[in-house]
Amino acid sequence: MALDQKLLDELTLLSQFPRHSLHQGLKIHSSASGSTQDAAKRLFDKGVIDSPDGGYLTDLGHDLISHFDHVYSALK
């Protein structure tokens, strides 16, 4: 399994979501890089976030970020 740039962009964006509250999200502005905007759209299409310009994590998004945190913790 290889990590391509698109997947890395999605993981980077996912890592920026707040973890301490279900009532906080992210807004991806039109001035954000194209790769960030594209990553947000892909995460939305996959059902990870609730809006193509950021928004909030879905239940799937919360599960993924928990797993991401475990992997990050183990490897840092």
Backbone as JSON Lines, residues from 0, in Angstrom:
{"i":0,"aa":"M","n":[0.84,-1.17,0.0],"ca":[0.0,0.0,0.0],"c":[0.89,1.24,0.0]}
{"i":1,"aa":"A","n":[0.67,2.09,-0.96],"ca":[1.43,3.33,-1.07],"c":[0.54,4.51,-0.67]}
{"i":2,"aa":"L","n":[1.14,5.49,-0.05],"ca":[0.42,6.71,0.3],"c":[0.69,7.74,-0.79]}
{"i":3,"aa":"D","n":[-0.31,8.03,-1.6],"ca":[-0.11,9.03,-2.64],"c":[-0.41,10.43,-2.07]}
{"i":4,"aa":"Q","n":[-0.12,11.44,-2.85],"ca":[-0.25,12.82,-2.37],"c":[-1.69,13.17,-2.02]}
{"i":5,"aa":"K","n":[-2.65,12.65,-2.77],"ca":[-4.06,12.94,-2.47],"c":[-4.44,12.41,-1.09]}
{"i":6,"aa":"L","n":[-4.02,11.2,-0.78],"ca":[-4.31,10.62,0.53],"c":[-3.61,11.41,1.64]}
{"i":7,"aa":"L","n":[-2.37,11.8,1.39],"ca":[-1.65,12.61,2.39],"c":[-2.34,13.95,2.61]}
{"i":8,"aa":"D","n":[-2.86,14.56,1.54],"ca":[-3.6,15.82,1.68],"c":[-4.86,15.62,2.52]}
{"i":9,"aa":"E","n":[-5.55,14.52,2.31],"ca":[-6.76,14.23,3.08],"c":[-6.42,14.0,4.55]}
{"i":10,"aa":"L","n":[-5.36,13.25,4.82],"ca":[-4.95,13.0,6.2],"c":[-4.51,14.29,6.88]}
{"i":11,"aa":"T","n":[-3.81,15.14,6.16],"ca":[-3.37,16.42,6.72],"c":[-4.57,17.27,7.09]}
{"i":12,"aa":"L","n":[-5.55,17.34,6.21],"ca":[-6.75,18.11,6.5],"c":[-7.53,17.49,7.66]}
{"i":13,"aa":"L","n":[-7.68,16.2,7.66],"ca":[-8.38,15.5,8.73],"c":[-7.72,15.79,10.08]}
{"i":14,"aa":"S","n":[-6.4,15.85,10.1],"ca":[-5.67,16.08,11.35],"c":[-5.92,17.47,11.92]}
{"i":15,"aa":"Q","n":[-6.43,18.38,11.11],"ca":[-6.65,19.76,11.57],"c":[-8.0,19.97,12.24]}
{"i":16,"aa":"F","n":[-8.87,18.97,12.19],"ca":[-10.18,19.11,12.81],"c":[-10.05,19.07,14.33]}
{"i":17,"aa":"P","n":[-10.83,19.91,15.03],"ca":[-10.81,19.89,16.5],"c":[-11.29,18.56,17.03]}
{"i":18,"aa":"R","n":[-10.67,18.1,18.1],"ca":[-11.02,16.82,18.69],"c":[-11.81,16.96,19.99]}
{"i":19,"aa":"H","n":[-11.75,18.13,20.6],"ca":[-12.3,18.29,21.93],"c":[-13.79,18.64,21.96]}
{"i":20,"aa":"S","n":[-14.4,18.9,20.8],"ca":[-15.81,19.25,20.78],"c":[-16.47,18.76,19.5]}
{"i":21,"aa":"L","n":[-17.66,18.22,19.63],"ca":[-18.43,17.81,18.45],"c":[-19.08,19.02,17.78]}
{"i":22,"aa":"H","n":[-19.02,20.17,18.42],"ca":[-19.68,21.37,17.93],"c":[-18.72,22.35,17.28]}
{"i":23,"aa":"Q","n":[-17.54,21.89,16.94],"ca":[-16.57,22.73,16.24],"c":[-16.12,22.01,14.98]}
{"i":24,"aa":"G","n":[-15.92,22.78,13.95],"ca":[-15.49,22.21,12.68],"c":[-14.46,23.11,12.03]}
{"i":25,"aa":"L","n":[-14.32,22.96,10.74],"ca":[-13.4,23.78,9.95],"c":[-14.13,24.39,8.78]}
{"i":26,"aa":"K","n":[-13.68,25.57,8.39],"ca":[-14.18,26.21,7.18],"c":[-12.99,26.34,6.23]}
{"i":27,"aa":"I","n":[-13.11,25.73,5.06],"ca":[-12.07,25.83,4.05],"c":[-12.42,27.01,3.15]}
{"i":28,"aa":"H","n":[-11.65,28.07,3.24],"ca":[-11.93,29.28,2.49],"c":[-11.5,29.13,1.03]}
{"i":29,"aa":"S","n":[-12.06,29.97,0.2],"ca":[-11.73,29.93,-1.23],"c":[-10.28,30.3,-1.48]}
{"i":30,"aa":"S","n":[-9.64,30.94,-0.51],"ca":[-8.22,31.31,-0.67],"c":[-7.28,30.16,-0.29]}
{"i":31,"aa":"A","n":[-7.84,29.05,0.23],"ca":[-7.01,27.89,0.58],"c":[-6.43,27.3,-0.69]}
{"i":32,"aa":"S","n":[-5.36,26.56,-0.53],"ca":[-4.72,25.95,-1.7],"c":[-5.7,25.01,-2.42]}
{"i":33,"aa":"G","n":[-5.46,24.83,-3.67],"ca":[-6.29,23.92,-4.47],"c":[-6.26,22.51,-3.91]}
{"i":34,"aa":"S","n":[-5.11,22.08,-3.44],"ca":[-5.01,20.72,-2.91],"c":[-5.84,20.57,-1.64]}
{"i":35,"aa":"T","n":[-5.91,21.61,-0.81],"ca":[-6.72,21.56,0.4],"c":[-8.2,21.55,0.04]}
{"i":36,"aa":"Q","n":[-8.6,22.38,-0.9],"ca":[-10.0,22.41,-1.33],"c":[-10.4,21.06,-1.94]}
{"i":37,"aa":"D","n":[-9.52,20.49,-2.75],"ca":[-9.79,19.19,-3.36],"c":[-9.89,18.09,-2.31]}
{"i":38,"aa":"A","n":[-9.02,18.15,-1.3],"ca":[-9.04,17.15,-0.23],"c":[-10.36,17.24,0.54]}
{"i":39,"aa":"A","n":[-10.83,18.46,0.8],"ca":[-12.1,18.63,1.49],"c":[-13.24,18.03,0.68]}
{"i":40,"aa":"K","n":[-13.24,18.26,-0.61],"ca":[-14.29,17.72,-1.48],"c":[-14.27,16.19,-1.45]}
{"i":41,"aa":"R","n":[-13.07,15.6,-1.51],"ca":[-12.97,14.14,-1.48],"c":[-13.44,13.58,-0.14]}
{"i":42,"aa":"L","n":[-13.07,14.25,0.97],"ca":[-13.52,13.79,2.29],"c":[-15.04,13.9,2.39]}
{"i":43,"aa":"F","n":[-15.62,14.94,1.82],"ca":[-17.08,15.07,1.79],"c":[-17.7,13.94,0.97]}
{"i":44,"aa":"D","n":[-17.15,13.69,-0.2],"ca":[-17.67,12.62,-1.07],"c":[-17.6,11.25,-0.4]}
{"i":45,"aa":"K","n":[-16.62,11.06,0.48],"ca":[-16.45,9.79,1.18],"c":[-17.3,9.71,2.45]}
{"i":46,"aa":"G","n":[-17.98,10.81,2.79],"ca":[-18.81,10.82,3.98],"c":[-18.06,11.06,5.28]}
{"i":47,"aa":"V","n":[-16.87,11.65,5.19],"ca":[-16.05,11.89,6.37],"c":[-16.38,13.24,7.01]}
{"i":48,"aa":"I","n":[-16.73,14.23,6.19],"ca":[-17.15,15.54,6.67],"c":[-18.51,15.86,6.05]}
{"i":49,"aa":"D","n":[-19.21,16.81,6.65],"ca":[-20.59,17.06,6.22],"c":[-20.77,18.19,5.21]}
{"i":50,"aa":"S","n":[-19.68,18.78,4.75],"ca":[-19.76,19.86,3.78],"c":[-18.52,19.82,2.88]}
{"i":51,"aa":"P","n":[-18.68,20.14,1.61],"ca":[-17.51,20.1,0.72],"c":[-16.49,21.2,1.01]}
{"i":52,"aa":"D","n":[-16.86,22.16,1.86],"ca":[-15.88,23.2,2.23],"c":[-15.53,23.1,3.72]}
{"i":53,"aa":"G","n":[-15.53,21.9,4.23],"ca":[-15.15,21.66,5.62],"c":[-16.32,21.2,6.45]}
{"i":54,"aa":"G","n":[-16.81,22.08,7.31],"ca":[-17.94,21.72,8.15],"c":[-17.5,20.91,9.35]}
{"i":55,"aa":"Y","n":[-18.3,19.9,9.64],"ca":[-18.07,19.07,10.82],"c":[-17.74,17.64,10.41]}
{"i":56,"aa":"L","n":[-17.07,16.94,11.3],"ca":[-16.82,15.53,11.08],"c":[-18.13,14.75,11.23]}
{"i":57,"aa":"T","n":[-18.33,13.79,10.39],"ca":[-19.45,12.86,10.54],"c":[-19.06,11.8,11.56]}
{"i":58,"aa":"D","n":[-19.96,10.87,11.84],"ca":[-19.61,9.76,12.73],"c":[-18.4,9.0,12.18]}
{"i":59,"aa":"L","n":[-18.4,8.77,10.87],"ca":[-17.26,8.12,10.24],"c":[-16.0,8.95,10.43]}
{"i":60,"aa":"G","n":[-16.11,10.25,10.28],"ca":[-14.96,11.13,10.48],"c":[-14.39,11.05,11.88]}
{"i":61,"aa":"H","n":[-15.27,10.99,12.87],"ca":[-14.82,10.86,14.26],"c":[-14.1,9.53,14.47]}
{"i":62,"aa":"D","n":[-14.62,8.47,13.89],"ca":[-13.95,7.17,13.99],"c":[-12.57,7.22,13.34]}
{"i":63,"aa":"L","n":[-12.51,7.82,12.15],"ca":[-11.23,7.89,11.43],"c":[-10.2,8.72,12.19]}
{"i":64,"aa":"I","n":[-10.63,9.84,12.74],"ca":[-9.68,10.7,13.44],"c":[-9.16,10.01,14.71]}
{"i":65,"aa":"S","n":[-9.99,9.2,15.33],"ca":[-9.54,8.43,16.49],"c":[-8.45,7.43,16.09]}
{"i":66,"aa":"H","n":[-8.69,6.73,15.0],"ca":[-7.68,5.79,14.5],"c":[-6.42,6.52,14.06]}
{"i":67,"aa":"F","n":[-6.59,7.64,13.41],"ca":[-5.46,8.45,12.97],"c":[-4.61,8.85,14.18]}
{"i":68,"aa":"D","n":[-5.27,9.3,15.26],"ca":[-4.53,9.7,16.46],"c":[-3.75,8.54,17.06]}
{"i":69,"aa":"H","n":[-4.32,7.33,17.03],"ca":[-3.61,6.16,17.56],"c":[-2.37,5.85,16.72]}
{"i":70,"aa":"V","n":[-2.51,5.89,15.42],"ca":[-1.38,5.63,14.53],"c":[-0.31,6.71,14.73]}
{"i":71,"aa":"Y","n":[-0.73,7.95,14.76],"ca":[0.22,9.06,14.94],"c":[0.97,8.91,16.27]}
{"i":72,"aa":"S","n":[0.24,8.6,17.32],"ca":[0.84,8.43,18.64],"c":[1.88,7.32,18.66]}
{"i":73,"aa":"A","n":[1.57,6.23,17.99],"ca":[2.47,5.09,17.97],"c":[3.74,5.37,17.17]}
{"i":74,"aa":"L","n":[3.64,6.22,16.16],"ca":[4.77,6.45,15.26],"c":[5.6,7.68,15.58]}
{"i":75,"aa":"K","n":[5.09,8.56,16.42],"ca":[5.86,9.8,16.65],"c":[7.01,9.61,17.59]}
